Amino acid sequence: MSRSPFPGMDPYLEGEMWQEFHNTLATQIRAQLLPRLKPKYVALLEKRFALDQPTLGITAGSAVYPGVAVARTLREAATIPYPATVTPPSTEVLSPLLEEVPLTTVEIRDVAERRLVTIIEILSPVNKRGDGWRDYHQRRMRLLRTDTHLLELDLLRGGQRLMVEGELPPAPYYLYLSRFTQRPRTQVWGVQLRDRLPTVPVPLLPPDADVLLDVQAAVAACFDLVEYDRLLDYGQAAPPPPLSDDEAAWARNRIAQHIPANTA
């Protein structure tokens, strides 16, 4: 039985644990693909950094990176003594600071020439809001002009979606595959909260056949390794955006059925 109460993506990961999960998922995707790519190809992890200005004062469980530092700053500020001759301030507010957010990408390269064949992107909150969304869109446009396949996993319900032409099927999660041999066409998998995450093809250089990536198995491997079910507070509502009433009722039922099995 899965350690997560959910058959597919776990919406409770979309809060404070997202950054850790993002890195672990990239590692598990690479581990799953490496044996399937031998001997001609290899999967490597590439880390880059994106500048983000997290929203301050958002609710608990939202994606915010400097939370500990902010709390410490507030406590320290509250204890600053003022001489009697100094007029105390009316209030204290927070000034948002740019944060460097690490993003891990899986790169498929051929062994002989180290040619970049396929990029697997796992979208993070920074890729789906404000300047971070625009920066990712520009990076995406550059990649789409190359001879590199692009597989994108959007496992976040919130934020702005990728800029595509055509209507996406209504869904909280999407996977996109753009083969350089078929551009501008992009294959899209819309995944519901109640559905298992799909198994998708990872294209290689023609005429080599695709290898398969079982995204659900990769997520399950993350839970097996880290045991996120011990870290996530399933007694609270899922992190924003809020689930619909029907989804929330279904989620509570799943959690009620699962938690006794984990604690027995």
C-alpha positions in Angstrom: 0.0 0.0 0.0 1.2 3.5 -0.8 2.4 5.6 2.1 0.4 8.5 0.7 -3.3 8.5 1.2 -3.8 9.6 -2.4 -3.7 7.3 -5.4 -2.0 10.0 -7.5 -0.4 13.3 -6.6 -0.6 14.2 -2.9 -1.9 17.9 -2.7 -0.4 18.2 0.8 3.1 18.3 -0.8 2.2 21.6 -2.3 3.1 23.4 0.9 6.3 23.8 3.0 7.7 20.4 1.9 7.6 21.1 -1.9 11.2 22.2 -2.3 12.5 19.0 -0.6 10.0 16.9 -2.6 11.0 18.6 -5.9 14.7 17.6 -5.4 13.8 14.1 -4.3 11.5 13.5 -7.2 14.2 14.5 -9.7 16.5 12.0 -8.1 13.9 9.2 -8.2 13.1 10.0 -11.8 16.8 9.7 -12.7 17.1 6.4 -10.7 14.2 4.9 -12.6 15.5 5.9 -16.0 19.2 5.1 -15.7 18.9 1.3 -16.2 16.5 1.9 -19.1 18.9 4.3 -20.9 22.0 2.1 -20.9 24.3 1.8 -22.7 23.8 4.6 -25.1 22.3 7.3 -22.8 22.7 8.6 -19.3 20.4 10.7 -17.0 22.2 13.5 -15.1 20.9 16.0 -12.5 21.4 19.7 -13.3 20.8 22.3 -10.7 20.1 26.0 -11.4 18.7 28.8 -9.3 15.8 31.1 -9.9 15.2 34.4 -8.1 11.9 34.5 -6.3 10.1 37.1 -4.2 7.9 35.0 -2.0 4.6 36.4 -0.9 4.9 37.4 2.8 2.0 36.9 5.2 0.5 34.0 3.3 -1.2 31.1 5.1 0.6 28.2 6.6 1.5 25.5 4.2 2.0 27.8 1.2 5.2 27.7 -0.7 7.5 30.2 1.2 11.2 29.6 1.6 12.5 32.1 4.2 9.8 31.4 6.8 12.2 30.6 9.6 14.3 33.7 8.9 11.3 35.9 8.8 10.0 34.6 12.2 13.4 35.1 13.8 13.6 38.6 12.4 10.2 39.5 13.9 11.1 38.1 17.3 14.4 39.9 17.3 12.8 43.2 16.2 10.2 43.0 19.0 12.9 42.9 21.6 14.9 46.0 20.4 15.0 48.4 23.4 14.4 52.1 22.6 15.7 54.9 24.8 13.1 57.0 26.4 14.1 59.9 24.2 13.3 58.0 21.0 9.7 58.0 19.7 8.8 54.3 19.1 7.7 53.3 15.6 4.0 53.0 14.9 4.3 49.5 13.5 6.7 47.1 11.9 6.3 45.6 8.4 8.3 43.2 6.3 10.2 44.1 3.2 10.2 41.2 0.7 13.6 40.0 -0.3 14.7 38.1 -3.4 15.5 34.5 -2.6 17.5 32.1 -4.7 15.4 29.0 -5.2 17.2 25.8 -6.3 15.6 23.9 -9.2 16.8 20.4 -10.1 16.3 19.2 -13.7 16.9 15.8 -15.2 18.9 15.8 -18.4 19.1 12.9 -20.8 22.4 12.9 -22.7 24.0 10.5 -25.1 27.2 9.0 -23.7 29.4 9.3 -26.8 29.1 13.0 -27.4 27.3 14.3 -24.2 24.7 15.7 -26.5 21.6 17.0 -24.6 18.8 14.9 -25.8 15.8 15.4 -23.4 15.1 17.7 -20.5 12.7 16.8 -17.8 11.4 19.8 -15.9 9.5 19.7 -12.7 7.7 23.0 -12.3 8.0 24.7 -8.9 6.0 27.6 -7.5 8.7 30.1 -8.7 8.0 29.0 -12.3 4.3 29.7 -11.9 4.1 33.3 -10.7 5.3 36.8 -11.5 8.8 37.3 -12.9 9.6 33.6 -12.3 6.8 32.6 -14.7 8.1 35.0 -17.4 11.7 33.8 -16.9 10.6 30.1 -17.2 8.5 31.0 -20.3 11.6 32.6 -21.9 13.7 29.5 -21.1 11.0 27.3 -22.5 10.9 29.3 -25.7 14.7 28.9 -26.1 14.5 25.2 -25.6 11.7 24.8 -28.1 13.9 26.3 -30.8 16.5 23.5 -30.2 16.8 19.9 -31.2 16.1 18.9 -27.6 12.9 17.1 -26.4 11.1 18.7 -23.5 9.0 16.8 -20.9 7.4 19.1 -18.2 5.7 17.9 -15.1 3.3 20.4 -13.6 2.3 18.8 -10.3 1.1 22.0 -8.7 -2.6 23.0 -8.7 -1.9 26.7 -8.2 -0.2 29.4 -10.2 -0.1 30.2 -13.9 -0.1 27.5 -16.4 2.2 27.1 -19.4 1.5 29.3 -22.3 0.1 27.0 -25.0 -2.3 27.4 -27.9 -5.4 25.4 -27.7 -7.7 24.5 -24.8 -6.4 22.2 -22.0 -8.7 19.6 -20.5 -9.8 20.7 -17.0 -7.5 19.1 -14.5 -5.3 20.1 -11.5 -2.2 18.5 -12.9 -0.6 18.4 -16.3 2.3 16.7 -18.1 3.5 18.1 -21.4 5.8 16.5 -23.9 7.3 18.4 -26.8 9.3 16.3 -29.2 11.6 18.3 -31.3 10.6 16.1 -34.3 7.0 17.1 -34.0 7.0 20.8 -33.0 5.0 22.9 -32.6 2.7 20.1 -31.5 2.8 19.2 -27.8 1.2 16.2 -26.2 -0.7 16.9 -22.9 -1.8 14.6 -20.1 -4.4 16.1 -17.8 -4.5 14.3 -14.5 -7.3 14.5 -11.9 -6.7 14.5 -8.2 -8.3 11.0 -7.9 -6.2 9.5 -10.7 -2.9 7.7 -10.8 -0.2 9.8 -12.4 0.5 8.4 -15.8 3.4 6.5 -17.4 4.7 8.7 -20.2 7.3 8.3 -23.0 10.7 9.8 -22.7 12.0 10.3 -26.3 15.5 9.8 -27.4 17.5 10.4 -30.6 15.9 9.0 -33.8 15.6 6.2 -34.6 16.0 5.0 -30.9 12.7 4.0 -29.3 11.3 5.9 -26.3 11.9 4.7 -22.8 9.0 4.9 -20.3 8.8 7.0 -17.2 6.2 5.8 -14.5 5.6 9.1 -12.8 3.4 7.6 -10.1 6.2 5.0 -9.2 8.7 7.9 -8.9 6.4 9.8 -6.5 5.8 6.5 -4.5 9.5 6.0 -4.3 9.9 9.5 -2.8 7.4 8.6 -0.1 9.1 5.3 0.6 12.4 7.0 1.0 11.5 10.1 3.0 8.2 9.0 4.5 6.5 12.3 3.8 3.3 10.9 5.4 5.1 11.4 8.8 5.9 15.0 8.0 2.6 16.2 6.4 -0.2 17.4 8.6 -3.2 15.6 7.2 -5.3 16.8 10.0 -5.5 20.3 8.4 -6.9 21.4 5.1 -4.7 20.9 2.1 -2.4 23.8 1.2 -3.8 26.4 -1.1 -5.4 26.7 -3.6 -8.4 25.2 -1.7 -9.9 22.0 -2.9 -13.5 22.0 -4.0 -16.1 20.8 -1.5 -16.4 17.5 -3.3 -12.6 17.1 -3.5 -12.1 18.0 0.1 -14.7 15.5 1.3 -13.1 12.8 -0.9 -9.7 13.7 0.5 -10.9 13.5 4.1 -12.3 10.1 3.4 -9.0 8.9 1.8 -7.0 10.2 4.8 -9.4 8.6 7.3 -9.0 5.2 5.6 -5.3 5.5 5.2 -4.0 6.9 8.5 -5.0 3.9 10.7 -3.1 1.6 8.3 0.0 3.7 8.7 -0.3 3.9 12.5 -1.3 0.4 13.3 
